[in-house]
Amino acid sequence: MSARLDLPGGHGGAKDLRPFTDAAAACARIAEIYDTSRAAIAAAFARREDRAPLLGANYPYVGIHVGLDDLNPDARPSYGMIHDPGTYGTTLTRPDLFSDYYTAQLRLLIESHRVPVLVGTSDRPIPLPFVVEDATADVTESDVRAMLGRFTLPDLHATDDAVANGTYAPAAGQPRPLALFPAERVDYSLHRLHHYTATSAHHFQRFVLLTNYQRYVEEFRDYARGHIESGPGEYECFVEPGDVVTPCRGAHGTPASGTPPTHLPQMPAYHLTRRDGNGITLINIGVGPSNAKTITDHVAVLRPHCWLVLGHCAGLRRSQYLGDYVLAHAYVREDHVLDRDLPLSVPLPAIAEIQVALQEAVEKITGLRGNDLKTRMRTGTVFTTDNRNWELRYSELYEKLNQSRAIAVDMESATVAANGFRFRVPYGTLLCVSDKPLHGEIKLRGMANAFYSERISQHLAIGVETLRLLREGGETRLHSRKLRSFDDPAFR
């Protein structure tokens, strides 16, 4: 079903809308529209002497109209269906990257409501930098001024998180949102991901580990290279900054490629890839909530199945020892970087599936059970601060730490959890106690080196095992309804 259908209202300025009852065919049309627009922009950019404005090189649009009789009474799925009658739509980008995701989401909509989805061309032009970034090294200032009147440049008024934040209200004649992120917001983040991590977006996997120490990177490198060197198996290749690709030994697929960067980026990423995209991405986010927010703002557009924090913390209980684990089940948000996006009054629920997987992984990797496990892993509240030297304000923080029943202090966990909640990405935290400043146990050089050599390998192994358990449990089970509101977009 792909005859042309022009609707008078509800889909904004979208045009040439065609109905589809087959998700794969709909995605093929989306790719056709996007590729045509992209080619037009690239061709016009190559003709720099031409000063005529470029028109019609727009993003694809997908929409759906669901009437009262089309609603599905099954309210159990957390995504993939619409709960209120109306017209919904979104702009889309990079079908080469998101084809599987788009196909899955559209198939769920068609199956849930038994109505066609509509695919056409939106009224949003594709900004030039998202198409020709690699060809702009020789662009002069006068060229840029000429481009302002000829090409569309990124529009920050259309690049925000109002839908994700629950504050978006469509104007008259506009559809209600079908996805958390419109195309320009996605392209903006894809552009920034490469800048921050020095790896291309297509290498990112759907299970993500976030760490704040380089030694975890070194351990992950050893783990990944061990899999690659052992020959064909679960993983296809290992990708490092600079898009340096090391294929699995003996495989006949992706060739070795890439050039290591002269300098590492701000938050380097490493990817142990699987054919289905369900491998492992590890990112060294560095220290502090600003980095934690920045990277998760951008990784979120890739719609990962989860992200976990593996890092260090200060233990607050005398009964804790250096090297003990902290499984966060609640957070105190003293990081301040998300206060305007997610009010402090909003709780951050623990995601049961991830909590159970983390505990099972700790049991398996450490071999501890029952009371022995409880002596080495505490479950409780993590206090996340934006002050690296919070110990120097202990007298001011004492009351908050005491009242919150916090068992650890760090600088990233609550930020990552808050953005996971905001962007509907399942989240979890397993920290390792590296010092106890309240009890005089600070990081001395010799003690720190011994601690790192003993614990980091085990901690990373727990994280990897957790992801294996979550992957085997299935993505449908992982994406919890507690992360979805009553007015959420249908796309996962």
N, C-alpha and C positions, 0 to 999 in steps of 0.2 A: 504494500500500500504506500505509494509515493507520489500520488497526483498532487499538483499544486493546490494550496489552500490559503487564501488571503483572508485573515480575520480582521474585523474593523477595530477591535479594541482589546485591551487586556495584556497585550504583548509589547506595549510601548512602541518603539520605532522599528521593531523587527519586520523584515519583509521577505517575500518569496518563501513563506512557510509551507512545508510539505509534511504530511502525516506519515508516520512509520509505526508499524506494529512489530517490526523486527529490529532488535537493538543493534545487531551488527550492521545492518543496512543504514540505520540512523547514524552510526559512528562513521561509516564510510562517507556519508554526505557531509558530516562535520569536518572530516579531514579534507574533503574536496574544497569546501569553502575556505578553510584556513590556509591550505596550500596555495590557493589562487590569490588570496590577499597577500600572503607573504611574498610570493613571486612578484607581484605587482610592486610592492615596496622595494624589494631588492633591485628590480629593473630600473625603477625611477631613481633610486639612489646612485646607480651606476652612471646615470645621465645628469651629472651635476650642473652642466651648463643650462639645462632645462629648468626654468623658474616657475612653471605652471603648477598650481597646487594639486596634490594627489588626492583623488576622491574615490570612495567606494572600497578601500582596502580595509575591511572591517572584520571584527571577530565573528565567529559562528555563534548562533543562538539556539538553545533548546528550551522548549516550553511544553506545558501540558495543562489541559483544562479538565478538572475533575468536578463532576456534579454530585449532588447529594446521593443519588442512586449509584454512583460509581465508587463510593467509599467502601473500604474493606473493613468489616467488623473485627477482624483479628488484630488486636492492639499489642500483641506480644513482640513483634519485631521492633528493634530499636531504630531501624532506618529502612529506607527503601519503600516507604509508603507515605501518603498524604492523609492527614487526619481531619482536615476541614475543607469543604468545597470551595473552589475558586480557581484562579488562573495563576500558574507558577512558571518561572523561567529563570535562566541564567546565561551569561556569556561563557564561552569555553575557549581554551587555548591549548596548544601543544598536544594535539591528538597523537603524535608520535610517542609521547611520553606517557599519556594518560589513557590510551586506547582501552586497555583491559579494565581500568577503573570505570571509565565512562560506560562501557558496554555492560558491566555488571550492574551499575546503578540504574541505567535505563531499562534493562531487562526486568529488574525488580519492580520498577514503576508500572511497566506494561502488564506484567503478570498480576500485580496487586489490584489494579484498577480496570483492566480490560478496556483501556482507551489508548489511542495512539499518542505518541510524543510528536511534537512539531519541531522540525529543524529548518532554520533559515539563516539569514544574514542579519546581524544586529546593527544598531546605529552607533556602535562604539568602534572608532578606528583603532587599528593596532599601532601603538607608538613605535616610531622608528628604532630607538635603541634596543628594543626587544627582538629585532629582526636582524640588524646588521652590526651588532656590537663588535664582532671580530674584524670588521672592515673599516674601522674608524680611526686607525692609528695615525693616518696622514690628514685628518680633517683639521682645517684651520679655523680660527675664530670667525673669519668672514664667512666661511662655509656654514658654520653653526647659525650665524644670523640669517643667512639665506634660507636655511632649513626651517626656521621658525614659522615662516609663512607658507612653506610648501608641504611639510610633513607634520604629522601629529607627534607631539612629545608627551611623556608621561604626565597624567593629570592627577594630582594628589587629591583633588576633590572626589574623584571616583575610585580612590585607592585607600580604603580604610577597612576597619573591622567592625562596622556597625552591625552587620548580620550576626557575626560571632558573638558580639557583646550583648545581643538582644535588644539593641536600641534602634534598629532600622525600621522605618515606616515608609512603604512605597508611596510615591505620588500617584495622583489620579491617572488611570490608564496604564500604569506600570504593573508588571506581575509581582506577586509575592516571591521571595527568594526560593530557589530550588537547591542552591548550594551555599556553603558558608562563605566561599570566596569567589568573587567575579573574576573574569579573565585577567584584568589589569593587575589586580592584587596578586594573583598567582604568578604572572610574569615578573612582577617586581621582586618577589621573593626568589624565584629561580635565578634571577640576575644577581641578587645579593648572596645567595648560597655559594655560588662559584667564587665570589669575592672573598667571603669569609673562610671557606674551607679548601679552596684550590682544587676542588673536584666538581665534575659536571653532574647536573641533577639526575641524569639517567643512571648513574652508578649507585644512587642512594637506595638502601634496602628498607623494608617495612618494619623491621625490628631494630630499635635504636638504643645504644648505650651512650650515656653522657658521663664523662669523667672530668675531674679537675686536676689531674696529675699526669705528667708525661710518662711516668713509669708504667701506668696502665696501658698507654699506647705501645710501649716497648713490649710488654707482655702480650698484647693482642697481636702485634706483628709476628711474634714468635709462634703464637697459636695458629694464625692464619697461614703463615708460610709452611708450617708443618702439614696442614691439610693440602695445600697446593703441591707441595713436593711429594706427597704420598700417592699422587696419581688420581685419575678420575674417581669422583665420588659425589658427595652431596653438594659441594661448592664448585663453581666454574672458574673463578679468578679472584685475585686480590688486587684492590685498587688503592693507591696511595696518592697524596697530594701531587699535583701536576698531571693528574689522570695517568699515572704510571700503572699500567695494567700488567700483572703477572698471571698468565693463564695456568690452569692446572696442568701439571706435567703429564704428557702423553695425550692431552686433549687436542682435538682438531677443530676447535671453534674460534674463539677470540684470539687474535695474535697479540704478542707482547707489543706494548706501545707506550708513548708518553715520555716526558722529560721532567725530572725532579726540579722543583722551583729553586731559585737561588736562595730565597729566604722563605721560611715557613709562613703560612698565613696566620691570621689572628686565632682561628679555631680550626686547626687541621682535621680532616675527616679521613677515615679508613673504612673500606667496604669489602667484606667477604661475601661475594655475590652468589646467588642461586638463580637458576633459570627462571623460576617463578617470582623473583623479586623478594622472596621471604628470607633472605640472608640477614647478615648483621652489619649494621653501620655503627662505628664507634667514633665519637667526636670529642676531642679535648677542648672543652669550653673554657678552660682557664678558671680564674677565681672571680666570684662576684655575681650578684643578681643581674647586673646589666647585660653581661655576656649571656647568661642563662635565658633571659627574656629574648634577646636579639636572635639567638640561634633557633629557639623553639618557635618564635614568630614566623620564621622562614621554613623550617622543616615541616611545619604543620600543613602547608599547602600540598605536600606530597602525600598526605593522608596515611601516615604510618599506622601500624596496628598497635604500637605502644612505644613509649620511651621510659627508660629506667635510669636513675642516677646511681652511679657507683663512685663514691668519693670518701673523703675523710671528714671527720668531725671532732669536736671537743666533747668528751663525755662529762656529764654533770653529776653522776652518782658515784659515791665512794665505792660502791660494790662493783663498778665497772673496772675492767683492766684494759691496758693498751692492747689493741688487736681484737677486742670484742666487737660484735656487730650490733647495729641499731636498725631495726625494721620500723620505718615510720608508719604510724597509722593515723597521725594527725599532724598539723603544722601550725606554727605561729608565724604570721606574715609581718615581719619587721623589715622586709626588704624594700618596700615602698614603690617599686618600679611598676607595679600593676594596679595600684590603688584606684586610678581613674578608669581603668578598663574592667576591673572586677572588684566591686566594693568589698571591704573587709568583713561586712556582715554575711557574705556568702561563704558557707562552709565548704571545705574540700573533703569529700568523702573518700575513704579508702576503697580501692577497687578490689573486691573480694578475690576475683580470679588471679590477680597479680600477687596479692598478699599470700595466698595459698601456694602459688608457684614459687615465690621467693623462699618461703619457709621449707617447702619440700626440697628445693635446691640446696639450701644450707644443710639440711639433714643429710642429703646424699653426698655432698662434697666433703663435709667435715666428718661424717660418720657419727655425729652426736645425736642422741635421742633423749626424750623426756627431760628430767631435771638437768642432765648434763648439757642439753641444748639451751635451756633457760639460763644457765650460768654464763654462756658465751654469747647469747643473742637476746637483747632486750627489745621489746615492742613498746613503743610509746610515741610521745610528741617531740618533733624536731622544731627547734626555734631557729628561724632563718633571719639573719641580720645583714644589713648593708655596710656594716663597720668591721673591717678586718681586725681592728684592734679593740674589739668589744670588751676584752678583759680590762681595759683601762677605764671602762665605765661600769664596772661591776656593781658599784654601790647604787647606781641608777637602775640597772637591769635586774637587780636581785629580786625585787617584788614581782616583776613580770615572769621571770624564770620560775619562781616559786609557785605563783598562782597557776601557771599553765601546766605544771607538772612535767615540764620539759626534761628529757633525759639526754639531749645532745644539742649542740649549736653548730650551724654551718652557714654557708652564704649562697646556696643555690637551690636546695631541695624544694622549699615552698614555692619558689618562683617557677620551677619546672612543673610542679604539681598544679599550680594555679593556671598556667598556660595550657596544661593538659586538660584541665576542667573547662577552660574557656573555649578551646578548640576541639573538644570532644575526642581527645587522644588519651587512651588509657595510660596511666602513669603509676610509678612506684619508686621507692627509695630504699636502698640498703647501704648504710654507711659503715665505716670502720673507725673505731675510736683511735685517734693518733696522739692525743694528749688529754690531760685533765688539769687545766690551769687552776680551777677552783681548789684543787687539792695538792697543788705544788708540783704536779707531774707535767712538766713542759717538755717540748721537743728538744732534747739534747742531741748533738750531731751523731754521736756513736749509737745512741738508742734508736734514733730515727732510721739510720741505715739498716740496723738489724731488723727493725719493724718492717720496713719496706720489703726487704728480701724474703721475709717469712710470710707476709700476709697478702701482698698484691696478687701473686699467682693464684692463691686460693680464692680471693675475692672476685677476680675476673672469671674464674671457672664457675663460680656460683651464678654470676650474671649470665654467662653463656648457657648454662644449664637451665636457668629460668626461662630464657627465650625459647629453648627447645621444648620445654613443657608447654609453654603458651602456644607455640606454633602447632604442636600436635593436638592441642585442645580445640583448635579451630577458631577462625576469626569471628564467626558469628557469636560464639560464646564469649569471646573476649570483649567485644564492643558492648558495654553495659548500658542499659536504659537509664541508669542513674546519672549518666553524663548528658542526657538529652532532655530538653525542655518540652513543654506541651505544644510549643509553636516552632519546633525545629524544622529546618529545611530537610527534604527527603534524602538528599545525597549523604552518604556516610562521611 
